[in-house]
C-alpha cells in the first residue's frame, strides 16, 4: 500500500485537547504500522481552519493540503490516513472539494477515529455521523 498522512491543527485549544500535530502524527504512524503499511509522507497544516476555502476558485486554501494534492498527482497513493476526517475538512464545501480531488485519483481516506469511513461508500449513517463531527 502506498500511504500518506495528513495532520492539521487550527487552535491552541485543539493542542490542549489532544489534537496536537505530534499526537496526530504518532497515531497515524502507529496505525500504519499495525496495518503493515509504509507511511511515505505526512503533510501538515498548522494554525489553519479546516473550513478555509476560496469559494470563487473552489480551492482549499491550506499549503500542506495543496502540497498533498501536488504529491498525489505525481505519485501512486492508495490512502490518505488521518486521525479524524475533521482534520481534512470542517465545512461541506471543503468536504466536496476533498472528495472530488481524491476520487479523481482513486484515493480513499482512512480515518483512525472513524474506521468504517470511505469516500466511496454511500452509507447514510456515515454521512450523518461525519456531518455531525
N, C-alpha and C positions, 0 to 999 in steps of 0.2 A: 504494500500500500504506500502510495505517495501522499504524505500528510503534512499540512501546515497548521499552525495555530494562530489565533488572533486574540489579543487582550486589549482591554480598554478600561480606563478609569476616568471619571469626569470630575469627581469631587473628593475632598479630604474625608468627608463622611463615609464615602464608599471604602476608602482605605481603612478607616477605623472599623467598619462593619465587616471586614474580611474579604473585600474585593480588591486588595492591592494588586499591583501588576505582578509582583513576585509570587504572591499566593496563586494567582491565576496561571502563571507560567509553570509553577511547580505542579499544580493539579493537572494541567494539560500534559506535561512530561510524564507524570505518573500514569495517567490514563493511557497514553500511547504505549508505554512500556507494558502495561497489563494486556493490551490488545496485540502486542507483538509488532507494533508499527514503529517505523523510524520517523521521527519528527524532523522534517527538513528545515523549517524556519518558523519563528514566531514573530508576527507583525504586531506592532504596539502603537496605541494612541493614548496619550496621557493628557488629562485635563480637558477633554473634548466630549461634548454631549453626543449621545448616540442618536439624537434626533436632528443633528446638524446636517442640513441638505440645501443645495442650491435648487430651489423649486423650478426656476426658469430653465436651467440647463439639465435638470433632473440628474444631478450628480451628488454623491455623498462627499461632503467637504471634510475629509479626515486624511491626513497624509499617510498614516500607516495603512489605512484601508485602501487608499489609492495605490500604494506600493504593493499591497497584496494582489490587487487586480492586475497590475503590471506583471507580477511574478507568475500568476496563473495563466496569463496569456502566452507565456513562452515556456512553461514547464507543465508536465503531466501531474495533475493533482487529483486525488480521489476524494479527500475530505478536508474541510476546514474544521478544526476542533476548537471549541470554545467552552468556557465554564458554564455559560448560560447564553441563550440567544439574545438576551438584553445587552450583551457586550457588543453584538453586531448592530442591533437597531433598538430604538426607543420610540419609533413612530411608524405608522402604517406605510407612509411614503418610502421611508428608508428600507423597510422590510421588503416592499415590492421591488425596489432597485437592487437589493442584495440578491433576492431570489432570481431576478432577471439575469444578472451578471453571472451567477454561479450555474444556473440551469443552462445557459448558453454553452458552458464548458463541461456539462455533465458532472458537476462537483456537488457533493452533498455536505450538509452540516452535521457534525456530531457534537451534541451538547451534553456535557457531563451531568448537569443537573436536570436535564430533560432527555433521558436516554432513548425514548421512543420517537423523538422528533426527527423528521425528514422533510426537506423541501419538496420531495417528490410524492409524499404521502398525502392523500386527500381525506384525512381523518378529522371530522368536525370537532371532536373533543380536543385534539391537539391544537387546532385553530383557536378554540375558545381559551384554553389554558395559556397558550402563547400570547394571545391578545391581552389577557388579564395581567400577565407578568410585565 
